Amino acid sequence: MADDAGEGEQYGLLLYYKYASVPDLDELVSFYQSNCSSLGLLGRVRVAPHGVNVTVGGKLSSLEKHIEAVKARTLFEGTDFKLASSHQPLNDRVAKECGFTSLSVRIVDELVTFSSHPLLKSPNISNAGRHLSAVEFHSVLESAGKILEESGNDNEGLVLLDARNLYETRIGKFQSPDVETLDPEIRQYSDLHSWIDDNADRLQGKNILMYCTGGIRCEMASAYIRGKGTGFENVFQQVDAGTYVCELCQKHGKGGPLVSAVEDGIPEESLQQIDLKTHPCPRGIGFGSPRKLRILCLHGFRQNASSFKGRTASLAKKIKNIAELIYVDGPHELPFIYQPPVADQACDSESSAVQRSPPRENCKKKLAWLVSPECCVGSGKTEWIVADGPFDLLQYQQQTGGSDISLAHLKKVFSQDGPFDGILGFSQGAAMATLACAHQDKFKGEMNFRFAVLCSGYLPKIAEISHGTINCPSLHIFGSDHGKDRQISNTASKDLATYFEEGSSVIIQHDSGHIIPTRSPYIDQIKDFLHRFI
């Protein structure tokens, strides 16, 4: 954060959003850049055709000036500004973790990513649920009172829906006697629409009370629920937490003064106290500091997790701020193959071939996801086998066995080491990742992920998949027509993309060999794809 604040200058945080049609995106971006820079505000501003989402910090006096400037624009009439005093970050490291080291003003397609699936249209925000103040929200929970009575519905169908992610709900959640609380237990907000679809029967015909953190996520989610039609009309959302702070923040001098709940008509028992010993604040929570994506990485044929980790070290380093790569070994162990020199091939002496074969010591296991039906795997032996011929560029087309074992292996990995946001596969690993994508419905709940990155990929011949039927956002990275990939042909990788639903795939073609490129512009395109899921 800015380090020129005066000794006694109060510091603060400001959050607000506004859904409205923006007539001139560039003009609004210029306003934010000029206004925030002149006031020394840092943080994040997102501008979309349908509104803005703002989280900035700075001197309290500067934040108040910013609010006045925004209020002067008719576009922001009725905006709810959430301003709170706070301590300035202790050091640069803390500031970086909180996302307040610079000012970022960007034009985006969506203010919040409701779904990572490109084919799912965003709901009509004008159809969002009815807004309740904090007082009204607690009053409804206490007595299922006046708001629902006005709608003409009974109180027996009241449910409380928490629209936050798993990390936020760990801190605490609303609980009320005789009211069912629904916690979707999602890792990311963009997973919520799937939960709503899968649990529509628990919501239909009910009066639904929703809450999140700042309100913007409830706007989109409540509109999505109401858009389902008959039986989903009665959705209410909390939009204002007022000046309430918990007792622990009050005790340690954080936030503003504690408002008496009883005086404002809110029952004291509805305010849940949080024990920080049993509910520690998890890493990654905080404005501007989203958690990293967890991506499961599948190596290529005759590789292993360790060697693939080494080969992708540059990629891991360049995306380390947005993603964590987790590597796993394939289940099929392969024999070591020795391609003898030309001189050896002309010699009939078995002893000569053995004497000139590579050493056995310190040989790392060679593993695979798919193998040829006649291949001897899983023996655990480390002897070298002389190849029966020259290297076959099309050998991957004969590797059609072992997929059932590999899918079961991946299910176990997801159970023990998951969950994962995405899956990345290289060469044969990409073929295996494709099978996982194609079987997502079959393994729902056991092997869930939201996207796939397929590098030098191809469709395994064992797959009975029709063009355009795989429903999973995917990034395809492979060599161009003039590239130097001699392992997997450009046409095989290009054809693989056509098996995914139209509009759900992104293609990056590079001019290098059998690698994952990490130089510009390719790394920037990779990052752009991953940012869609953060």
C-alpha positions in Angstrom: 0.0 0.0 0.0 1.0 3.6 -0.2 3.5 4.4 2.5 3.0 8.2 2.7 0.0 8.0 5.1 0.3 10.4 8.0 1.0 9.1 11.5 -2.6 9.5 12.6 -4.3 9.1 9.2 -7.1 6.6 9.2 -7.0 3.9 6.7 -10.0 2.1 5.0 -11.4 -0.4 2.6 -14.3 0.3 0.1 -16.4 -2.3 -1.7 -19.3 -1.7 -4.0 -20.9 -3.0 -7.2 -23.5 -1.7 -9.6 -25.5 -3.5 -12.2 -26.4 -1.1 -14.9 -25.9 -0.6 -18.7 -22.6 1.2 -19.3 -22.9 3.3 -22.4 -19.1 4.0 -22.8 -16.7 1.5 -21.3 -13.5 3.4 -22.2 -14.8 6.6 -20.7 -15.6 4.8 -17.4 -12.2 3.1 -17.3 -10.5 6.5 -17.8 -12.6 7.9 -14.9 -11.5 5.2 -12.5 -7.8 5.3 -13.6 -7.7 9.1 -13.2 -9.8 9.4 -10.0 -8.2 6.4 -8.1 -4.7 7.4 -9.1 -5.1 11.0 -8.0 -6.4 9.9 -4.6 -3.7 7.2 -4.1 -6.2 4.3 -4.1 -5.0 0.8 -4.8 -7.0 -2.4 -5.5 -9.2 -3.8 -8.2 -11.8 -2.2 -10.5 -13.7 -4.3 -13.0 -15.8 -2.7 -15.7 -18.3 -4.7 -17.8 -21.0 -3.7 -20.3 -23.5 -4.4 -17.5 -21.9 -2.7 -14.6 -18.9 -2.4 -12.3 -17.3 -4.2 -9.3 -14.9 -2.3 -7.2 -12.6 -3.2 -4.2 -10.1 -0.4 -3.3 -8.2 0.7 -0.3 -6.4 3.8 0.9 -6.8 6.8 3.2 -10.3 7.0 4.6 -10.6 10.6 3.5 -9.6 9.7 0.0 -12.1 6.9 -0.1 -14.8 9.3 1.0 -13.8 11.7 -1.9 -14.0 8.8 -4.3 -17.5 8.0 -3.2 -18.6 11.5 -3.7 -17.2 11.5 -7.2 -18.9 8.3 -8.1 -22.2 9.4 -6.6 -22.1 12.5 -8.9 -22.5 10.1 -11.9 -26.1 9.2 -12.6 -25.1 5.7 -13.5 -24.4 4.9 -9.8 -27.7 6.1 -8.4 -28.7 3.9 -5.5 -25.3 2.2 -5.2 -24.6 0.6 -1.8 -21.1 1.7 -0.7 -19.5 -0.6 1.9 -16.8 1.5 3.6 -14.9 0.3 6.7 -11.9 1.6 8.6 -9.0 -0.8 8.9 -5.3 -1.0 9.7 -2.7 -0.3 7.0 -0.9 -3.5 6.0 2.1 -4.2 8.3 4.5 -4.7 5.4 4.8 -5.2 1.6 4.3 -9.0 2.0 1.0 -8.6 3.7 -0.1 -6.0 1.2 0.7 -8.3 -1.6 -1.3 -11.2 -0.1 -4.3 -8.9 0.2 -3.9 -7.7 -3.4 -3.3 -4.0 -2.6 0.1 -3.3 -4.1 -1.2 -1.6 -7.3 -4.3 -0.3 -9.1 -5.8 -2.6 -11.6 -8.6 -1.3 -13.8 -9.8 -3.7 -16.5 -12.7 -4.3 -18.9 -14.2 -7.8 -18.5 -17.1 -9.7 -20.0 -18.6 -10.6 -16.6 -18.3 -8.9 -13.2 -18.3 -12.3 -11.5 -17.8 -15.6 -13.4 -21.0 -17.4 -12.7 -20.0 -20.4 -14.9 -16.7 -21.4 -16.4 -18.6 -23.2 -19.2 -18.6 -20.9 -22.3 -21.9 -22.2 -23.5 -23.9 -21.3 -20.4 -25.4 -17.9 -20.8 -25.3 -15.5 -17.8 -28.8 -15.1 -16.2 -30.7 -11.9 -16.7 -29.7 -9.8 -13.7 -33.0 -7.8 -13.8 -34.6 -11.0 -12.5 -32.6 -11.0 -9.3 -34.2 -11.7 -5.9 -35.8 -9.2 -3.6 -33.3 -7.3 -1.4 -33.5 -7.6 2.4 -31.6 -5.4 4.8 -29.7 -7.0 7.7 -32.5 -6.2 10.0 -35.1 -7.7 7.7 -33.0 -10.8 7.1 -32.6 -11.6 10.7 -36.2 -10.8 11.4 -37.2 -13.4 8.8 -34.9 -16.0 10.3 -36.3 -15.3 13.8 -40.0 -15.5 13.0 -40.3 -16.2 9.3 -42.1 -12.9 9.5 -43.5 -10.1 7.5 -41.7 -10.3 4.2 -42.8 -13.8 3.5 -46.3 -13.1 4.8 -46.6 -10.3 2.2 -45.8 -12.8 -0.6 -48.8 -14.9 0.4 -46.7 -18.1 1.1 -46.6 -20.1 4.3 -43.4 -20.3 6.4 -43.0 -24.1 6.2 -41.0 -23.9 3.0 -38.3 -21.6 4.2 -34.7 -22.6 3.3 -31.4 -20.7 3.9 -28.9 -20.9 1.0 -25.2 -20.0 1.6 -23.8 -18.8 -1.7 -20.2 -18.6 -0.5 -17.3 -21.0 -1.1 -15.9 -23.7 1.2 -13.1 -21.5 2.5 -15.5 -18.7 3.5 -18.1 -21.0 5.1 -15.4 -22.4 7.4 -15.4 -19.1 9.2 -19.0 -19.4 10.2 -22.5 -19.4 8.9 -26.0 -18.5 9.8 -28.0 -21.0 11.8 -31.6 -20.7 12.8 -34.0 -23.2 14.5 -36.5 -24.9 12.2 -34.9 -23.4 9.1 -33.0 -25.7 6.8 -29.6 -24.5 5.9 -28.2 -25.5 2.5 -24.4 -25.3 2.2 -23.4 -26.3 -1.4 -19.7 -26.9 -0.2 -18.3 -25.5 -3.4 -14.6 -24.6 -4.0 -15.4 -21.8 -6.4 -18.4 -19.6 -7.1 -18.5 -20.7 -10.7 -19.5 -24.2 -9.4 -22.7 -22.9 -7.8 -24.8 -23.1 -10.9 -24.1 -26.9 -11.2 -25.1 -27.4 -7.5 -28.4 -25.4 -8.1 -29.2 -27.6 -11.1 -28.5 -30.8 -9.2 -30.5 -29.7 -6.2 -33.4 -27.9 -7.9 -35.9 -30.2 -6.1 -34.7 -28.9 -2.7 -35.4 -25.3 -3.8 -38.6 -25.6 -5.9 -41.7 -24.3 -4.1 -39.6 -22.9 -1.2 -39.0 -19.4 0.0 -35.2 -19.1 -0.4 -33.1 -16.7 1.7 -29.6 -16.2 0.2 -26.5 -14.6 1.5 -22.9 -14.3 0.4 -20.2 -11.7 1.3 -20.6 -8.5 -0.6 -23.9 -9.2 -2.4 -22.8 -9.4 -6.0 -22.7 -13.2 -6.1 -26.3 -13.4 -4.7 -27.5 -11.1 -7.5 -26.4 -13.5 -10.2 -27.3 -16.7 -8.4 -30.8 -15.5 -7.4 -31.5 -14.4 -11.0 -30.4 -17.9 -12.1 -32.7 -19.6 -9.7 -35.7 -17.3 -10.5 -35.0 -18.0 -14.2 -36.0 -21.6 -13.7 -39.6 -20.6 -13.7 -42.6 -21.8 -11.7 -41.8 -22.7 -8.1 -38.6 -20.7 -8.0 -40.1 -17.2 -7.8 -39.6 -16.4 -4.1 -35.9 -15.7 -3.7 -34.7 -13.1 -1.2 -31.1 -11.9 -0.6 -29.3 -10.0 2.1 -27.5 -6.9 0.6 -26.5 -4.8 3.6 -24.7 -5.9 6.8 -24.8 -2.3 8.1 -22.2 -1.4 10.7 -22.3 -4.7 12.6 -19.1 -6.3 13.6 -18.5 -9.4 15.7 -17.5 -9.3 19.4 -14.0 -10.5 18.7 -13.3 -7.6 16.3 -14.7 -5.2 18.9 -12.5 -6.7 21.6 -9.3 -6.4 19.6 -10.1 -2.9 18.3 -11.0 -3.9 14.7 -13.8 -2.4 12.8 -16.3 0.1 14.1 -18.4 0.1 17.3 -20.6 -2.9 18.0 -24.2 -2.0 17.3 -26.7 -3.4 19.9 -28.6 -6.1 18.2 -31.5 -5.9 20.6 -32.0 -2.2 19.9 -32.3 -2.8 16.2 -34.7 -5.6 16.6 -32.2 -8.4 15.9 -32.1 -11.2 18.5 -28.7 -11.5 20.2 -28.7 -15.3 19.7 -28.8 -14.8 15.9 -25.3 -13.3 16.0 -22.9 -16.2 16.0 -19.6 -15.8 17.8 -16.6 -17.3 16.1 -13.9 -19.1 18.1 -10.7 -18.4 16.2 -9.0 -21.5 17.8 -11.5 -23.8 16.2 -12.2 -21.8 13.0 -8.8 -20.4 11.8 -8.9 -18.1 8.9 -7.7 -20.1 5.9 -5.0 -18.9 3.5 -6.2 -17.2 0.4 -9.2 -15.4 1.8 -9.1 -11.7 1.2 -10.0 -9.2 -1.5 -7.8 -9.4 -4.5 -6.1 -12.6 -3.3 -8.0 -15.5 -4.9 -6.9 -19.0 -4.1 -4.7 -20.8 -6.7 -6.1 -23.3 -9.1 -5.1 -26.9 -8.4 -4.3 -28.7 -11.6 -3.6 -32.5 -11.8 -0.8 -33.2 -14.3 -0.5 -36.4 -16.4 2.8 -37.2 -18.0 3.5 -38.6 -21.4 4.4 -42.2 -22.5 7.6 -43.6 -20.9 7.8 -40.6 -18.5 6.9 -40.4 -14.8 5.7 -37.7 -12.4 9.3 -36.6 -11.5 10.6 -36.3 -15.0 7.4 -34.4 -16.2 7.7 -32.0 -13.3 11.3 -31.2 -14.4 10.1 -30.7 -18.0 7.3 -28.3 -17.0 9.4 -26.4 -14.4 9.3 -23.2 -16.5 5.5 -23.5 -16.9 5.0 -24.0 -13.2 7.2 -21.0 -12.4 5.4 -18.7 -14.8 1.9 -19.5 -13.6 2.8 -20.0 -9.9 0.6 -17.0 -8.8 -2.5 -18.5 -10.3 -2.1 -22.3 -10.3 -0.5 -25.1 -8.4 0.6 -28.2 -10.5 0.2 -31.6 -8.9 2.0 -34.5 -10.6 1.0 -38.2 -10.5 2.5 -41.4 -11.9 0.7 -43.5 -14.4 -0.2 -47.0 -13.2 1.6 -49.0 -16.0 5.3 -49.8 -15.5 7.2 -50.3 -18.8 10.4 -52.3 -19.5 13.5 -50.4 -20.5 14.0 -50.4 -24.3 17.5 -50.4 -25.7 18.1 -49.3 -29.3 21.5 -50.8 -30.1 24.0 -48.9 -32.3 24.3 -50.0 -35.9 27.5 -52.0 -35.1 25.7 -54.0 -32.5 22.8 -54.8 -34.9 25.2 -56.5 -37.3 26.6 -58.7 -34.6 24.9 -62.0 -33.8 26.7 -62.4 -30.4 24.2 -62.1 -27.5 27.1 -61.4 -25.2 28.2 -58.4 -27.2 24.7 -56.9 -27.1 24.6 -57.4 -23.3 28.0 -55.9 -22.7 27.2 -52.7 -24.7 23.7 -52.2 -23.2 23.1 -49.2 -20.9 23.7 -49.6 -17.2 20.9 -50.7 -14.9 21.8 -48.5 -11.9 19.8 -45.3 -11.2 17.3 -45.9 -13.9 14.0 -44.2 -13.1 10.8 -46.1 -13.8 9.2 -45.6 -17.2 5.4 -45.4 -16.9 2.3 -45.1 -19.1 -1.4 -44.5 -19.0 -2.1 -46.6 -22.2 -0.2 -49.6 -23.5 -0.2 -51.8 -26.5 -2.2 -55.0 -25.8 0.9 -57.3 -26.1 3.1 -55.1 -23.9 4.5 -56.7 -20.7 3.8 -54.2 -17.9 3.8 -54.2 -14.1 6.7 -56.8 -13.8 8.8 -54.4 -11.7 11.9 -55.7 -13.6 14.6 -53.2 -14.6 16.4 -55.2 -17.3 16.9 -53.6 -20.6 15.2 -55.1 -23.7 16.7 -54.7 -27.1 14.2 -53.0 -29.4 12.9 -55.2 -32.2 13.0 -52.4 -34.7 13.5 -48.7 -35.3 11.3 -46.2 -33.5 7.8 -46.0 -34.9 6.4 -42.5 -35.1 2.8 -43.9 -35.0 3.3 -46.2 -32.1 0.7 -44.2 -30.0 -2.0 -45.5 -32.3 -1.3 -49.0 -31.1 -1.5 -48.1 -27.4 -5.1 -49.1 -26.7 -4.9 -51.2 -23.6 -5.0 -50.4 -19.9 -7.5 -47.5 -19.9 -9.8 -49.1 -17.3 -6.9 -49.5 -14.8 -5.8 -45.9 -15.5 -9.3 -44.5 -14.9 -9.6 -46.4 -11.6 -6.2 -45.1 -10.7 -7.3 -41.5 -11.4 -10.4 -42.0 -9.3 -8.2 -43.0 -6.4 -5.9 -40.0 -6.9 -9.0 -37.6 -6.9 -10.2 -39.3 -3.7 -6.9 -39.1 -1.9 -5.3 -35.9 -3.2 -8.3 -33.9 -4.6 -10.2 -32.0 -5.3 -8.7 -30.5 -8.5 -9.9 -27.6 -10.5 -8.5 -28.9 -13.8 -6.5 -31.6 -15.4 -3.4 -31.1 -17.7 -2.1 -33.9 -19.9 0.9 -34.1 -22.2 1.0 -36.3 -25.3 -0.4 -39.7 -24.0 -1.3 -37.9 -20.8 -3.5 -35.7 -22.9 -5.2 -38.7 -24.4 -5.8 -40.0 -20.9 -7.2 -36.6 -19.8 -9.5 -36.7 -22.8 -10.9 -40.1 -21.6 -11.5 -38.5 -18.2 -13.3 -35.6 -19.8 -15.5 -38.0 -21.8 -16.4 -40.0 -18.6 -17.2 -37.1 -16.3 -20.9 -37.9 -16.2 -20.1 -41.6 -15.4 -17.7 -40.6 -12.5 -19.7 -37.6 -11.2 -18.9 -37.0 -7.6 -15.8 -39.2 -7.8 -13.7 -37.3 -10.4 -14.9 -33.8 -10.8 -12.9 -31.0 -12.5 -13.8 -27.9 -14.4 -11.4 -27.7 -17.3 -8.7 -29.6 -19.3 -5.4 -28.5 -20.8 -4.4 -30.9 -23.5 -0.8 -30.5 -24.8 0.2 -32.4 -28.0 -2.9 -34.5 -27.5 -4.7 -37.0 -29.6 -7.8 -39.1 -29.4 -7.1 -42.7 -28.3 -8.5 -45.3 -30.7 -10.3 -47.1 -27.9 -12.6 -44.1 -27.3 -16.1 -44.4 -28.8 -16.7 -40.7 -28.9 -18.6 -38.6 -31.4 -17.5 -35.2 -32.6 -18.7 -32.3 -30.5 -20.0 -34.4 -27.6 -17.4 -33.8 -24.8 -18.8 -31.2 -22.5 -15.8 -29.7 -20.8 -14.0 -26.4 -21.4 -10.6 -27.2 -22.9 -7.3 -25.6 -24.0 -5.5 -27.4 -26.8 -1.8 -26.7 -27.2 0.1 -28.2 -30.1 2.6 -27.5 -32.9 1.5 -25.7 -36.0 1.7 -27.1 -39.6 5.2 -25.8 -39.7 6.1 -26.9 -36.2 8.7 -29.4 -35.2 6.6 -31.9 -33.2 7.7 -35.3 -34.6 5.9 -37.3 -32.0 2.2 -36.3 -32.4 1.0 -34.9 -35.7 -0.6 -31.5 -36.0 -3.7 -33.0 -37.6 -4.2 -35.5 -34.7 -4.1 -32.7 -32.1 -6.3 -30.5 -34.2 -8.8 -33.3 -34.7 -9.0 -33.9 -31.0 -10.4 -30.4 -30.4 -13.4 -31.2 -32.7 -14.6 -33.9 -30.2 -15.3 -31.2 -27.6 -18.6 -29.2 -27.8 -18.5 -26.3 -30.2 -17.4 -23.1 -28.6 -15.9 -24.7 -25.5 -12.4 -25.1 -26.8 -9.4 -22.7 -27.1 -6.6 -23.6 -29.5 -2.9 -22.5 -29.2 -0.6 -23.5 -32.1 3.1 -22.9 -31.6 6.2 -23.2 -33.8 8.2 -25.4 -31.4 8.6 -29.2 -31.0 7.1 -31.8 -28.7 6.9 -29.3 -25.7 4.6 -27.0 -23.8 5.8 -23.5 -24.9 6.3 -20.9 -22.1 7.5 -17.8 -24.1 5.3 -15.0 -25.2 2.7 -14.9 -26.7 1.9 -18.5 -25.8 2.3 -18.2 -22.0 0.0 -15.1 -22.0 -2.7 -17.1 -23.8 -2.3 -20.0 -21.3 -2.7 -17.5 -18.4 -5.8 -15.9 -20.1 -7.5 -19.4 -20.3 -6.7 -20.2 -16.6 -7.9 -16.8 -15.4 -11.4 -17.8 -16.6 -11.6 -20.2 -13.7 -10.4 -18.0 -10.9 
